[in-house]
């Protein structure tokens, strides 16, 4: 009787060992690979949560266009067929108003431009103020060249003006690199991260009569 019990236990032990051996064998083959793949997936998932995925390109551009209050400071170079100059530039944009200061070339004075909706006010270096609803003509008269200020308000943010048809070329990161709108051709040479945004740091704008180069030295997003 005891011998039978021992034999029974021995059979059960051998069966358990066999089962264990089969399990280990399966682990060493397909099951282990599946388990390793699962662990690798878990590790990769954990790593992926460390960095926020970038917004889709269209969403990122929409967020930039939606900005209502920002400032930039930098340098601007203007070249025409008969003249060329460089100046310091300050630009503050709000929802219904743009304030631009150009300092340096105009007898080393400051030219101030304020645009509210369809009304422009320009104060020259002598302190004289001019007001007009024909903004392009007023800018041409005071600056000596045609400056597409209403379009530049978008271009300096690295986006095309939404209301004007154009041709665009983007890089692999969704950043605008080349743009044609109307008579204007733009090259966006360098971008910089500004908080949650990536904005142009260097761009050139070429029209029929003038070529502009802008280097932004400081961005401020004020929402």
CORUR-V457146 format. One line per field, one symbol per residue. ss: DSSP state (H for helix, E for strand, C for the rest). psi: psi as a letter, one per 20 degrees, with the letter a starting at -180 (. if undefined). A space follows every 10 residues. Layout:
ss->???
psi->???
This chain:
ss->CHHHHHHHHH HHHHHHHHHH HHHHHHHHHH HHHHHHHHHH HHHHHHHHCC CCCCCCHHHH HHHHHCCCCE EEEEEEEEEE CCCEEEEEEE EEEECCEEEE EEECCCCCCE EEEEEECCEE EEECCCCCEE EECCHHHHHH HHHCCCCCHH HHHHHCCCCC CCCCCEEEEE CCCCCEEEEE ECCEEEEEEE EEEECCEEEE EEEEEECCCE EEEEEEEEEE ECC
psi->gghhgghghh ggghgghggg ghghghghdg hhgggghggg ggghgghhig ppqqqqgggg hhhghipior qqqbqppppa hirqrqrqpp ppprgjqppp ppqfhmkkap pppppodkpq ppoahiippq pqingghggg ghiiqpomhh hhhghiikqq phjpqrpqpq aijjpphqpp pcjppqpohq rqpncjqoqq hpqqppahiq pqppophpqo oj.
